[in-house]
Amino acid sequence: MPKSLRVVLADDERPARRFLVNLLKTFPDVDVVGEASNGREVLDLIAETKPALALLDLQMPELGGLDTVRLIKAGAAPLVAFVTAYDEFAVEAFALNAVDYLLKPVERERLAATLDRAREREMTGDRSRGLMAASAAMDAATRRQFLERIPVKKRDDVVLVPVRQIASIVAEGELLHLTTAANDRYALAHRLHALEARLDPRRFVRLGRSTLAAVDHIQRVSAMPGGTYQVTLSNGQVLPVSRLQSRVLRDTLLRL
């Protein structure tokens, strides 16, 4: 009897997570060894359970699927399949032997193909190269589709705000508050992680669950008690950085 494929999954939406867990349980040779609601939790799960495959939602708040992959410790990397509700990413870019790309709602037949691919790759033992390829493919797939302007309704008009002028995006309730380098402010009814998926990750960095900042507008990063940071932007805004994102900043922005 073949060895069970050990799987962990991460999705910030509980119904989507439950649906995927129940679907995985219909496969007798799959063992769901853990589930998480965010990237931080799944990093710990991967280190603890050493799964063969991780199913990661691309658009999780604060730490998305791709950022999670980049933080997995060397030597502990599972195979990865990305899961998302957004099909504007170039799906064909994920036709790789090492990884896969699943659209929500995930169909059983499509998931079966992903599991088969993972079993084949598990036999080769070459996981890290697959993650590097996945990261490169994701960057290539999204680069052509990044927003350059964001349409914002203001009274009876629609203002086209150039993305390069935006210094920060802060979510409050159902609204996103966009602040430019010139301190112009706009409100937009949209979900932060949905907008983040349309922005160039080289331009913006997560500071916390509800905050994005433009990398080019960060003038100073100050250490705070407890191992966190706060950033000062070119427009004078001072924004706190969550503990989790402080780690991401240390591993990316603050290293030569």
Sine and cosine of phi, psi and omega as CSV:
sin_phi,cos_phi,sin_psi,cos_psi,sin_omega,cos_omega
0.00,0.00,0.76,-0.65,-0.04,-1.00
-0.91,0.41,0.49,-0.87,0.01,-1.00
-0.92,0.39,0.62,-0.79,0.01,-1.00
-0.92,0.40,0.60,-0.80,0.06,-1.00
-0.99,0.11,0.88,-0.48,-0.04,-1.00
-1.00,0.09,0.82,-0.57,-0.13,-0.99
-0.78,-0.63,0.68,-0.74,0.24,-0.97
-0.88,-0.48,0.36,-0.93,0.02,-1.00
-0.59,-0.81,0.43,-0.90,0.02,-1.00
-0.66,-0.75,0.77,-0.63,0.08,-1.00
-0.40,-0.92,0.73,-0.68,-0.05,-1.00
-0.98,0.22,-0.22,0.98,0.01,-1.00
-0.99,-0.16,0.91,-0.42,-0.11,-0.99
-0.86,0.51,-0.69,0.72,0.02,-1.00
-0.86,0.51,-0.66,0.75,0.02,-1.00
-0.91,0.42,-0.61,0.79,0.02,-1.00
-0.92,0.40,-0.69,0.72,0.01,-1.00
-0.89,0.45,-0.67,0.74,0.01,-1.00
-0.86,0.52,-0.71,0.70,-0.05,-1.00
-0.94,0.35,-0.63,0.78,0.04,-1.00
-0.87,0.49,-0.73,0.68,-0.01,-1.00
-0.90,0.44,-0.59,0.81,0.03,-1.00
-0.92,0.38,-0.68,0.74,0.02,-1.00
-0.89,0.45,-0.55,0.83,-0.04,-1.00
-0.94,0.33,-0.19,0.98,0.07,-1.00
-0.99,0.17,-0.12,0.99,0.05,-1.00
-0.99,-0.15,0.90,-0.43,-0.10,-1.00
-0.92,0.40,-0.36,0.93,-0.04,-1.00
-0.97,-0.24,0.42,0.91,0.07,-1.00
-0.86,-0.50,0.72,-0.69,0.01,-1.00
-0.88,-0.48,0.95,-0.30,0.04,-1.00
-0.98,0.20,0.95,-0.32,-0.12,-0.99
-0.99,-0.15,-0.02,1.00,0.06,-1.00
0.10,-0.99,0.45,-0.89,0.08,-1.00
-0.67,-0.74,0.47,-0.88,-0.08,-1.00
-0.64,-0.77,0.39,-0.92,0.00,-1.00
-0.97,-0.22,-0.04,1.00,0.02,-1.00
-0.38,-0.93,0.14,-0.99,-0.05,-1.00
-0.91,0.42,-0.61,0.80,-0.01,-1.00
-0.88,0.47,-0.71,0.71,-0.01,-1.00
-0.90,0.44,-0.66,0.75,-0.06,-1.00
-0.95,0.31,-0.49,0.87,0.11,-0.99
-0.87,0.50,-0.70,0.72,0.04,-1.00
-0.91,0.42,-0.64,0.77,0.02,-1.00
-0.88,0.47,-0.69,0.73,-0.01,-1.00
-0.89,0.45,-0.67,0.74,0.02,-1.00
-0.91,0.42,-0.58,0.82,-0.07,-1.00
-0.99,0.15,-0.67,0.74,-0.15,-0.99
-0.98,-0.18,-0.30,0.95,0.01,-1.00
0.77,0.63,0.88,0.48,-0.03,-1.00
-0.96,0.27,0.28,-0.96,0.11,-0.99
-0.99,0.12,-0.50,0.87,-0.09,-1.00
-0.65,-0.76,0.69,-0.73,0.11,-0.99
-0.88,-0.48,0.80,-0.60,0.08,-1.00
-0.98,-0.18,0.93,-0.36,-0.16,-0.99
-0.88,-0.47,0.81,-0.59,0.13,-0.99
-0.92,0.39,0.75,-0.67,-0.02,-1.00
-0.94,0.35,-0.58,0.82,-0.16,-0.99
-0.95,-0.30,0.77,0.64,0.10,-0.99
-0.98,0.18,0.57,-0.82,0.04,-1.00
-0.88,0.48,0.56,-0.83,0.11,-0.99
0.94,0.33,-0.76,0.65,0.00,-1.00
-0.66,-0.75,0.99,-0.15,-0.05,-1.00
-0.97,0.23,0.04,-1.00,-0.08,-1.00
-0.86,0.51,-0.67,0.74,-0.04,-1.00
-0.94,0.35,-0.67,0.74,0.06,-1.00
-0.89,0.45,-0.60,0.80,0.04,-1.00
-0.87,0.49,-0.70,0.71,0.03,-1.00
-0.84,0.54,-0.67,0.75,-0.06,-1.00
-0.94,0.35,-0.29,0.96,-0.01,-1.00
-0.99,-0.17,-0.05,1.00,0.03,-1.00
-0.92,0.39,0.73,-0.69,-0.06,-1.00
-0.91,0.41,0.61,-0.79,0.03,-1.00
-0.84,0.54,0.68,-0.73,0.01,-1.00
1.00,0.03,-0.20,0.98,-0.01,-1.00
-0.91,-0.41,0.25,0.97,-0.14,-0.99
-0.98,0.20,0.83,-0.56,0.15,-0.99
-1.00,0.09,0.09,-1.00,0.25,-0.97
-0.94,0.33,0.44,-0.90,-0.09,-1.00
-0.75,-0.67,0.69,-0.73,0.23,-0.97
-0.85,-0.52,0.78,-0.62,0.03,-1.00
-1.00,0.05,0.60,-0.80,-0.01,-1.00
-0.82,-0.57,0.71,-0.71,-0.03,-1.00
-0.40,-0.91,0.41,-0.91,0.09,-1.00
-1.00,-0.02,-0.11,0.99,-0.10,-0.99
-0.97,-0.25,0.85,-0.53,-0.06,-1.00
-0.99,-0.16,0.18,0.98,0.01,-1.00
-0.96,0.27,-0.23,0.97,0.12,-0.99
-0.94,0.33,0.51,-0.86,-0.02,-1.00
-0.96,0.29,0.99,-0.16,-0.08,-1.00
-0.86,0.50,-0.59,0.81,-0.04,-1.00
-0.89,0.45,-0.36,0.93,0.00,-1.00
-0.93,0.37,-0.26,0.96,-0.02,-1.00
-0.98,-0.20,0.24,0.97,0.09,-1.00
-0.99,0.16,0.85,0.53,0.00,-1.00
-0.97,-0.26,0.43,-0.90,0.01,-1.00
-0.96,0.29,-0.35,0.94,-0.11,-0.99
-1.00,-0.09,-0.42,0.91,-0.07,-1.00
-0.68,-0.73,0.06,-1.00,0.04,-1.00
-0.54,-0.84,0.05,-1.00,-0.07,-1.00
-0.63,-0.78,0.85,-0.52,-0.06,-1.00
-0.88,-0.47,0.75,-0.66,0.05,-1.00
-1.00,-0.06,0.66,-0.75,0.08,-1.00
-0.99,0.17,0.56,-0.83,-0.15,0.99
-0.95,0.32,0.71,-0.71,-0.08,-1.00
-0.93,0.37,0.75,-0.66,0.03,-1.00
-1.00,-0.06,0.59,-0.81,-0.09,-1.00
-0.87,0.50,-0.67,0.74,-0.03,-1.00
-0.89,0.45,-0.65,0.76,0.00,-1.00
-0.93,0.36,-0.63,0.77,0.04,-1.00
-0.90,0.43,-0.62,0.78,0.02,-1.00
-0.86,0.51,-0.64,0.77,0.02,-1.00
-0.91,0.42,-0.62,0.78,0.04,-1.00
-0.90,0.43,-0.69,0.73,0.01,-1.00
-0.90,0.43,-0.64,0.77,0.05,-1.00
-0.88,0.47,-0.68,0.73,0.01,-1.00
-0.90,0.44,-0.65,0.76,0.01,-1.00
-0.90,0.44,-0.64,0.77,0.02,-1.00
-0.89,0.46,-0.66,0.75,0.02,-1.00
-0.88,0.47,-0.69,0.72,-0.03,-1.00
-0.95,0.32,-0.52,0.86,0.01,-1.00
-0.88,0.48,-0.53,0.85,-0.02,-1.00
-0.95,0.32,-0.43,0.90,0.01,-1.00
-0.99,0.15,-0.43,0.90,-0.01,-1.00
0.97,0.25,0.09,1.00,-0.05,-1.00
-0.99,-0.17,1.00,0.04,-0.05,-1.00
-0.99,-0.11,-0.67,0.74,-0.14,-0.99
-0.88,0.47,-0.62,0.79,0.01,-1.00
-0.89,0.45,-0.60,0.80,0.03,-1.00
-0.89,0.45,-0.63,0.77,0.02,-1.00
-0.92,0.39,-0.63,0.77,0.04,-1.00
-0.90,0.44,-0.66,0.76,0.03,-1.00
-0.91,0.41,-0.63,0.78,0.02,-1.00
-0.89,0.46,-0.70,0.72,0.00,-1.00
-0.88,0.47,-0.72,0.70,0.00,-1.00
-0.90,0.43,-0.65,0.76,-0.01,-1.00
-0.91,0.41,-0.64,0.77,0.01,-1.00
-0.90,0.44,-0.70,0.71,0.03,-1.00
-0.87,0.50,-0.71,0.70,-0.02,-1.00
-0.92,0.40,-0.62,0.79,-0.06,-1.00
-0.93,0.38,-0.56,0.83,-0.07,-1.00
-1.00,-0.08,-0.32,0.95,-0.14,-0.99
-0.86,0.52,-0.58,0.82,-0.06,-1.00
-0.97,0.25,-0.23,0.97,-0.19,-0.98
-0.89,-0.45,0.21,0.98,0.01,-1.00
-0.92,0.38,0.60,-0.80,0.05,-1.00
-0.94,0.35,0.62,-0.78,0.13,-0.99
-0.95,-0.30,-0.41,0.91,0.03,-1.00
-0.64,-0.77,0.55,-0.84,0.03,-1.00
-0.89,-0.45,0.88,-0.48,0.02,-1.00
-0.97,0.23,0.81,-0.59,-0.03,-1.00
-0.79,-0.61,0.81,-0.59,0.01,-1.00
-0.97,0.23,0.77,-0.64,0.04,-1.00
-0.70,-0.72,0.96,-0.27,-0.14,-0.99
0.84,0.54,-0.86,-0.51,-0.04,-1.00
-1.00,-0.09,0.06,1.00,-0.05,-1.00
-0.94,-0.35,0.27,-0.96,0.16,-0.99
-0.89,-0.45,0.87,-0.50,0.00,-1.00
-0.99,-0.10,0.76,-0.65,0.06,-1.00
-0.99,-0.10,0.96,-0.26,-0.07,-1.00
-1.00,-0.02,0.90,-0.45,0.04,-1.00
-0.89,0.46,0.75,-0.66,-0.03,-1.00
-0.87,0.49,-0.58,0.82,-0.04,-1.00
-0.91,0.43,-0.32,0.95,0.01,-1.00
-1.00,0.00,-0.19,0.98,-0.06,-1.00
-0.98,0.20,0.79,-0.62,0.02,-1.00
-1.00,-0.09,-0.59,0.81,-0.01,-1.00
-0.48,-0.88,0.41,-0.91,0.10,-1.00
-0.72,-0.69,0.87,-0.50,-0.07,-1.00
-0.83,-0.56,0.79,-0.61,0.02,-1.00
-1.00,0.02,0.74,-0.67,0.10,-0.99
-0.67,-0.75,0.94,-0.34,-0.05,-1.00
0.89,0.46,-0.81,-0.58,-0.03,-1.00
-1.00,-0.01,0.00,1.00,-0.09,-1.00
-0.92,-0.40,0.50,-0.87,0.20,-0.98
-0.96,-0.27,0.72,-0.70,0.03,-1.00
-0.96,-0.30,0.91,-0.42,0.01,-1.00
-0.99,-0.13,0.78,-0.63,0.05,-1.00
-0.85,-0.52,0.78,-0.62,-0.04,-1.00
-1.00,0.02,0.10,-0.99,0.05,-1.00
-0.90,0.44,-0.43,0.90,0.03,-1.00
-1.00,-0.03,0.16,0.99,0.01,-1.00
0.93,0.37,0.38,0.92,0.21,-0.98
-0.97,0.25,0.61,-0.79,-0.07,-1.00
-0.83,-0.56,0.65,-0.76,-0.02,-1.00
-0.67,-0.74,0.50,-0.87,0.05,-1.00
-0.90,-0.43,0.64,-0.77,-0.09,-1.00
-0.65,-0.76,0.77,-0.64,0.07,-1.00
-1.00,0.09,0.98,-0.18,-0.06,-1.00
-0.26,-0.97,0.37,-0.93,0.06,-1.00
-1.00,0.07,0.68,-0.73,-0.10,-0.99
-0.89,0.46,-0.72,0.69,-0.08,-1.00
-0.95,0.32,-0.39,0.92,0.10,-1.00
-0.95,0.31,-0.65,0.76,0.06,-1.00
-0.93,0.36,-0.65,0.76,0.00,-1.00
-0.84,0.54,-0.60,0.80,-0.01,-1.00
-0.90,0.43,-0.34,0.94,0.00,-1.00
-0.99,-0.15,0.01,1.00,-0.03,-1.00
-0.97,-0.26,0.53,-0.85,0.02,-1.00
-0.91,0.40,0.89,-0.46,-0.03,-1.00
-0.91,0.41,-0.24,0.97,0.08,-1.00
-0.98,0.22,-0.32,0.95,-0.02,-1.00
-1.00,-0.06,-0.50,0.87,-0.13,-0.99
-0.82,-0.57,0.54,-0.84,0.03,-1.00
-0.76,-0.65,0.61,-0.79,0.08,-1.00
-0.96,0.28,0.74,-0.68,0.14,-0.99
-0.97,-0.25,-0.34,0.94,-0.01,-1.00
-0.06,-1.00,-0.08,-1.00,-0.06,-1.00
-0.86,0.52,-0.51,0.86,-0.11,-0.99
-0.88,-0.48,0.23,0.97,-0.13,-0.99
-0.68,-0.74,0.73,-0.69,0.19,-0.98
-0.87,-0.49,0.58,-0.82,0.08,-1.00
-0.76,-0.65,0.57,-0.82,0.05,-1.00
-0.98,0.22,0.83,-0.56,-0.06,-1.00
-0.84,0.55,-0.67,0.75,-0.05,-1.00
-0.93,0.36,-0.26,0.96,0.01,-1.00
-0.98,-0.21,0.05,1.00,0.08,-1.00
-0.99,0.13,0.90,-0.45,-0.02,-1.00
-0.99,-0.11,-0.53,0.85,-0.07,-1.00
-0.51,-0.86,0.63,-0.78,0.09,-1.00
-0.87,-0.49,0.88,-0.48,-0.09,-1.00
-0.93,-0.37,0.73,-0.68,0.04,-1.00
-0.94,0.33,0.64,-0.77,0.01,-1.00
-0.84,-0.54,0.28,-0.96,0.05,-1.00
-0.85,0.53,0.57,-0.82,0.03,-1.00
1.00,0.06,0.17,0.99,0.06,-1.00
0.99,0.16,0.28,0.96,0.04,-1.00
-0.97,-0.25,-0.02,-1.00,-0.01,-1.00
-0.72,-0.70,0.23,-0.97,0.30,-0.95
-0.73,-0.68,0.52,-0.86,-0.03,-1.00
-0.91,-0.42,0.55,-0.84,0.10,-0.99
-0.93,-0.38,0.80,-0.60,-0.04,-1.00
-1.00,-0.09,0.20,-0.98,-0.04,-1.00
-0.90,0.44,-0.39,0.92,0.01,-1.00
-1.00,-0.01,0.09,1.00,0.02,-1.00
1.00,-0.07,-0.14,0.99,0.05,-1.00
-0.89,0.46,0.66,-0.76,0.11,-0.99
-0.89,-0.46,0.86,-0.50,-0.11,-0.99
-0.82,-0.57,0.69,-0.72,0.03,-1.00
-0.97,0.22,0.44,-0.90,0.06,-1.00
-0.91,-0.41,0.76,-0.65,0.00,-1.00
-0.92,0.40,0.27,-0.96,-0.01,-1.00
-0.87,0.50,-0.69,0.72,-0.01,-1.00
-0.90,0.43,-0.73,0.69,-0.03,-1.00
-0.95,0.31,-0.37,0.93,0.12,-0.99
-0.89,0.46,-0.62,0.78,0.05,-1.00
-0.91,0.42,-0.66,0.75,0.02,-1.00
-0.89,0.46,-0.68,0.73,0.03,-1.00
-0.87,0.49,-0.68,0.73,0.01,-1.00
-0.88,0.48,-0.61,0.79,-0.07,-1.00
-0.99,0.14,-0.23,0.97,-0.07,-1.00
-0.82,-0.58,-0.97,0.23,-0.15,-0.99
-0.90,0.43,-0.54,0.84,-0.13,-0.99
-0.99,-0.11,0.20,0.98,0.04,-1.00
-0.90,-0.44,0.61,-0.79,0.07,-1.00
-0.97,0.24,0.00,0.00,0.00,0.00
